[in-house]
């Protein structure tokens, strides 16, 4: 049985679940297999903060006993997973990726951790992250307790942040899935650069009780996996109201009801190719992805967002709320232990924001919410589409402001967008400010560096099932999500 396991390192949730129920392998064997991969590759990628073999084996043995007795908790039963290290785990350190909290041990589990345990999932590791989820901004990939998390596709490159460990661990086949967090791009960004599939749920869809607070009005928790089809069962297990989190929504989530093979009737608004800078390595891949969606039956409509300062408003809100969340740290000498001076300066700067600036940003957010509520029906849109990231991941050993210049612009007859793109071409800023759900997935590899590139799809609130349907249909028709990095050189 164990000889079968190496071929399953990058298998889907459904394949692993079927193998457990057919007794091709046990949950204990599966857990031992992933723990061994974490021990071998986790330190090389700087992806793991804490390995949890004792807890994992206890949970795996329980899963085997229950499955043998006919007590099936569902599709996550016996499946190994990893948690971004801002989710509390009872009696096991939760560091928030930051040296000042390196020895922090919470007394209880985060709600998400408890719900996954109730679903029978097996927690094998706490995964690396940018310190404090980048709350004060940061300029180096090494702004983390574990150092720069390296990209499994090319270990000279970074994974993206702040869910860097989840991105690397899922891409490298060290866990079946992970839970990350996003305040501004922290699920979409590493999912794109690591060639995996990440789902940012609607604000409030998933309880944040027991998760590190950065921005109370923008923080979101969501699943990251290799296959879009894996994300729905994970979201179903963790979503829902929670008495520990007053912002958690009492809203049902159901898996996509329609067949994921075709997309007839779905109208997707997209930003034109000119919204990508001329040197972006995504430019050759973007038109092919649009053509594929059309072949699947979707109707594509060129659009631009209402012209509002989404990014500026989100920056102000994040800075103010982040500095409030870490007020005790900012007033303590412990602040100087952070790895990146940019982060220290950013947290200080947030304390200097005026109340009137925060209130104006909140007013802008309300205007943007009203504009977006009108935008989708006015254009008869179901979904918005654009780049997951316009650029390749940076080199891990250089500050972000010292990276080599972008590759030469390809010859094209399409006019290029300005270097600083306007807010009406920024899904990440608008989506996070407004709490919209989004999904990121791989659409191919850049020709020069062979690194994954991806798309981001966003939808109105609580439309995660529609996003999953589109991503699942795209993945059924394309091979990109089934490719995985060669770890032999790592």
Secondary structure, 3 states (H helix, E strand, C coil): CHHHHHHHCCCCHHHHHHHHHCCCCCHHHHHHHHHHHHHHHHHHHCCEEEECHHHHHHHHHHHHHHHHCCCCCCCCCCCEEEEECCECECCEECCCCCHHHCCCECCCCCHHHHHHHHCCCEEEEEECCCHHHHCCCCCCCCCCCCCCCEECCEEEEECCCCCHHHHHHHHCCCCCEEEEEECCCCCHHHHHHHCCEEEECCCCCECCCCECCCCCCCCEEEEEECCHHHHHHHHHHHECCECCECCCCCCCCCCCCCCCCCCCCCEEEECCHHHCCCCCCCHHHHHHHHHHHHHCCCEEEECCCCCCCHHHHHHHHHHHHHHHHCHHHHCCHHHHHCCCHHHHHHHHHHCCCCHHHHHHHHHHHHHHHHHHHHHHHHCCCCEEEEECCCCCCCECCCCHHHCCCCCCCCCCCCCCCCCCCCHHHCHHHHHHHHCCCEEEEEEEECCCCCCEEEEEEEECCCCHHHHHHHHHHHHHHCCHHHCCCCHHHC
